């Protein structure tokens, strides 16, 4: 960073003017008095008017993170919302305005990284104004904002793009890092993103789509939507057909996902659109949209795409469906999020060679033998990663777990390495903490056909 840039960043300091005013937000009180803050009422109202929020917020929940003096929290309340305001330092100004306005806004003093631990629930709209560049871990904070938001989050941040240009020409999004007090002479200013970097951060945090609302005074305002734009009234394409959806983490390919980890899903689908682009895909998980990270063709209209699991999903079953920008949605496939792996009773109902179907035995074909089991009692969210098959003490690789039949029985296929050797072995199946009674299987070398 050259000297002119450092000088420019130091000039972003408004602390002297703020100290003279004593308040950051101007606030109009019920008795006609007006608190004159650093930001005038007209500017605050102009900023609110840019937000794509309903004029009437009755029945909605709003979270204001970084509330400071509280103008945006009190404005949301005035429009009918149930409001929770949060800041990391207690502000007496907020308490004074809260009393004078006879407000019912719920106020919390906590770090943004701890917000999920407060038990606040979810919110229709979240305001995240003037906070991001103060945080050492901005992407993590945006992920938390996304997880708390059901509809739209409004993100405001300092940006390094000059107001006169509106954008910095760069093939990649980037941001400046301020190690000490380089920005505004404040020790808690850490980042200066470009506008394009701010938009990319919001998308990467899990929002389906982001919209730049405007830039002013080196700040950009972004509307971050949890859902996709409406389906076209006259779709030009047929809906894609989803063949399968699976957990992409470490190649696990199961239907179970964690609510606490960074999770990715792989979707295999078909479509007649041979010119499909990653940007054309619109995947949603229980209404929450998520962008495609990668798209790969497999020929004959078959495709594979990868997506991040949307933040903020409640534990339970969730429907995954897909459309393109020009189509309606496909049928849905279910995935399990944060469901426990538990069963009262697991039973092996049959065991055979997966190639010859001979009961009670398997034979090596080359370096592997293929074991097929019929298992009862597995949980509804059983998949090839949480169903564990053991040959004596050795855990086997599970290739396949079928859907349950009418009796609840599933087919489970597993591989046995030739290193195991021939002999009679004990097979058990575990699902969570529950283990099946053992069954014996004979493992032998495959008999070769020859002349008699």
N, C-alpha and C positions, 0 to 999 in steps of 0.2 A: 504494500500500500504506500503510494508516494505522499510527499508532504502536503500537497494541495488537497488530497482527499482527506487526510487526517485533519487538516484545518477546517475543511468543510463539515466533517462529522462533529467536531467540537462545537461548531456554531449552531448545531441542532438543539442547543441548551435553552430551555425556557424556564429554568428553575427560579430565576430572579423574578420574572413576571408572576409566576405562580405563587411565590412567597408573598408578594405584595397583595395579591388577591386573597390568599388564604383558602380559597376554594378552587377546585378544578372545574366543576360543573356550576353553571348558574341554575338557580332553582326558584320557581315562583311559588309562594306560600299562599294558603287559603285566605289570609286576611289582606291580601294585596301587596304585601311586602315582597321584594325580590332580592335574592342573594345573588350578587354579581360575581361570577367566577371567571376563571381564565377563558373558558369556552362560553360564548354568549348563547342565550336561549335560541336565537334564530338559527345559529349554526347547529346546535343540538337537534332542533326540530328538522332542519334540512337533512341531517344525517339519518334520522329515523325515517324520514319520508322515502329514502332510497331503499330501505329494507323491504323485501318482498313478503311482508307479513300482513295478515288481515287487519283491517282497521278495528274490528271488534274482536277482542281476545277472550271473551267470556267462555269459560269451560276449558281453556288452554292453560298449560303449565309452562312457565318461562324461567330459565336459569340465567342469571347475570353473573358471569365470572369476571372478577376484577372490577367490581361495582364502584369502588372509590366513594365519591359523595352520593352516588345512588340515582342519578337522574334517569338513566335508562330503566332501572328496576322500577322506580316510581311511575314512569310513563307507561310501562307495560301493565302495572297495577291499575293505573287510571283507565286503561282500555279494557279492563275486565279480567285480566289474567291472575292466576295464582302464581306468585313470584317467590323465588328463592334467590337471594343475593349472597355472593361469596367474595371474600378478599383475603389475602394472606397477612394483612396487618389491620388491626381494628382501627376504624376511622370514627372519631368523635363527630365529625361533620355529618356522617351518615346517621348516627343516632339522633342528632339534633333535628335533621330534616325529617327523619322517621317520626319523631314526636310531634313536630309541627304539622305534618301532613296527616297525622293520625293513621299512619300506614300499618298494614298487616303483613308487609313483606317480611319473610323469614330470613334472618341474617346469620351467616356463619363465617367464622374466621378460621381458615384452613388453607393449606397448600393445595394447588391444583392437582398435584400428583396423588393426593389423598382423597380426592372427591368421591371415588367409588366406595370408600370405606365409611362415608357419612350416612349411608342408607337413605339417600334422598329420592330414590326412584328415577324414573326417566322423565324427559321433558319434551314437549312438542317443539319448543324453540329454545335455542341457547344463544346467548350473546357473549362473545369472546373478544372484547374490544380493548385494544391497546395493551395486550398481555403477552402475546407470543414472543416478541423480541426480548422480553425480560426473562425468558426461561432458558435454562441450560439445556433442556431436552425438549425442543419444540415439537418434534414429530410425535413423541410419546404423549405430550399434552393434547395435541390434536386428535390422537387416537382415543383418548379419554373423553374429549368433547363429543366425538362421533358416537361413542358407545352410549352416552347419556341422551343423545338427541334422536327423536323419532321423525321429525320433519325437516327442519332447516336450522342450521347454525350460521350466525353472522360472525365472520372473522375480520377483525381490523388489525393491521400491523404496519409498523414503520417499514418502508421499502427504500432501496437505494436508487431507484429510477428517478431521474429528474422530472418534476411535474410538467415541464414544458414538452418533454418527449413522450412520456407515458409508458415507455418501454426501453429496455437496453437490448441492443442487438447481440444475441449470443446463441450459439447452437445448443447450449446446455443451460438448464436452470442453475443458478449459483447464489450464494450469499456470503457476505463478509462476516468475519468473526472478530469480536472486540474482546481482547483478553483482559483489559483493565477498565479504563474510563474513556476509551476512544470515542464512544458515541454519547454526546450530550453531557460529558463530564460526569456520568453516572456509572457506578460500579456494578449495577444490576442490569445493564444493557449488554446483551451478548451477541445478537445477530442482526444483520441487515440484509434481508433477502431481496432479490429482484421480484418484480411482479410475477413473472413466469415461474419463479421458484416457489413463491407463496401459493400459487394455484396448484403446482405439482405436489407440494406438501399436503395440501388439503385433499387432493385426490388420493394420494398414497395413504393417508390416514384412514381411508375407508368410505369417503363420501362418493356417491354415484356420479355426481356432476357438480361442477363449480362454475360460478358466474361472477365475473368482475363487475362490481357495481360502480366503481369510480375510484379516482385517486385525487387527493387534495392534501396540501401541506406535508408531502412526503409520506402520507399514509394511504394505504389501499384498503378498500372494503370488498369483501368477497361473500357471496351467498353460497353456502354449501348444502346441497340437497342429499337426503338419504334415499331418495327414490328417483326413478327415471322419468323423463318427460312422457306425457300421455301417448298411448298407442295411436298411430295415424288413423284418422277416421275412415280412410279408404286405403288399406294396406296394399302395397304393390307386390309383395312377396308372400308366399306361403310360410306358415310358421315352421321353424326348424323342428326336427324330431330328436329328442334326447335319448341316447341309448343307455348311458350310465353316468353316474356322478360318484366321485371317490375322493378320499383324502389324499392329497399329493405329497404330504410331508414325508420325507425320507422314503418315498416310494411305497408307503404303507397300503394305499389303495383300499381302505375300509370305508364304512359309512359313518364312523364315529369321529366327532370333532370335539376339541377342548374349547371352553369358553374363555380360558385364561392364557392360552398360547397364541402365537402368531401362526395362523392356520391357512393353508391354501387348498383349493379344491380343483380337481381336473374334471372336465366335462367332455364327453364324447358325444357328438351329434352329427346329424346329416342335414343338408339343405341343398336346394337347387341353385343357390347363388354361388357361382363359380368364381366370382370376383370379390369374395368376402374379405373385409379388412378387420383387424382387431378393433378399431374404433366403431365398427358397425354393431358390435355385440352388446346386448342388454340383458345381463343375467341378474336375477333377483332371488334372494333367499328370504322367504316369508315377508315379501314386499320390500325389504331393504335391497337397494341396488348395489352392484359392485362391478368395477371395471375389469375388462380383460387385460391380463398382463402379457399373455403370449397366445399366438394362434398358429396352428400347424395343420396343413392339409394332408390327408391320407389317400386322396384320389377317389374318383367315383362319387363325389359329393359328400365324402366322409371327412370330418374335422375333429381336431382336439384343441381345446382351449384351457388355459389356466387362469384362475381368479383367486383373489384374497377373500377369505371368509369375512363377511361384514361384522364389524364390532357390535357389541350390545345385544346379541341374541340371547334370549332367555333359555334356560335348560329345557330340553324337550325335543319333539320332532318338528322339523322344518321342511317346507316344500321348496324345492329348487326348480325354477323354470327359466326358459331362455327365449328371447326374441331378437330380431335384428331391428335396426332403425326403421326399416320399411315393412315390418311384419307384425302379426299378433304373437302372443306367447304360445310356447309349446305346452304339452302336457307336463305334469309335475312329477318329480322323483323326490322321495323323502330322504333326509339325512338326520342323524341323531347328534345333538349338541349337549355335552355335559350330562349325559345320562349314565347312571351307575351301571356297572357290569355285575349283575347279580341274578341268581337263580336258586330256587329251593331244592331242585333235584335234577341232576344230569345223568342220563343213562345211554350207554352204547347198545343199540338195538340190533346191530349187525356189523360185520367186518368182512371185507373181501378184497381180492386183487382188483385194482382199478382198471386193468386191461382185459383180464380174462373172466372177471366176475366169479372166480372160484371162492367159495365161502371159507373163512377161517384161515386163509393163507395168502401170502403175496410172494411174488418171485421177481428177482432182479432182471431187468431188461437193460443191459449195459451197466452203467454206474448207479442206476436208481431202481427202486421198487415203488410202485404206486399203490397206496393204501386208500381204500374208500370205506368210510364209516357212515352208518345211519344213526343219528343222535337225537334223542328226545330231551326236552326240558331246557333247551338253550333260550336265553332271553330274546326279546323282540329285536334288540339292537345287536345281535350276534353278527360278527363278521370275521374275515380271515385273520384279523389281528388280535381280537380278544378271545377267540376260540383257540385253546392251546392243546395240542396233541402230544403225548409223551410215549415214547417206546422205551420201556424201563425208565431210566432217569434222563434220557436224551430227548430234548424238545425237537419235534419235527417241523419242517416248513409246511405251512398250510397253504395250499393253492386255491382252494375254493370252498365257500360255504353257501349253500343254496338257500332260497327262501323256504319257509316251512310249508309242508303239504297240509292237507285237511286235518291230519292228526297232530300237527305240530312238529313232525319229524323233519330233520334237515339232513342233507347229504354233505359230508365233509371229506374233502380229498387232501391227502398229505403225502409228502415224499420221504422215502427212507434211503439214506446213503448206503452204498455198498460197504463202507467202512464199518457199518453196524455188524455185518457178518450174518451167517445163517444160524438158525436155531429157533427155539420157541421163546417169544417175548411177551411181556405184559404191556397192553395198551390202555391208557387212561385219557380222558378228556377233562380239561378244566375250563370253567367259565367263571371268572371272578374268583371267589373263595370256595366255590363248589366244585368238587371232583367226582367224576363218575366211578362206580365200581369197576374194577379191572376186567378186561377180557384178554384171552390168550390168542395170539396169532403166530402161525409158523411162517418163518421167512426162509426161503430156499433159493437156490439158483434155478433159472428157467431151464426146463428141459428142451434140448435141441431136437428138431426133427431130423431123421436120418433114414437110411435104407435098412430094412429088416432082413 
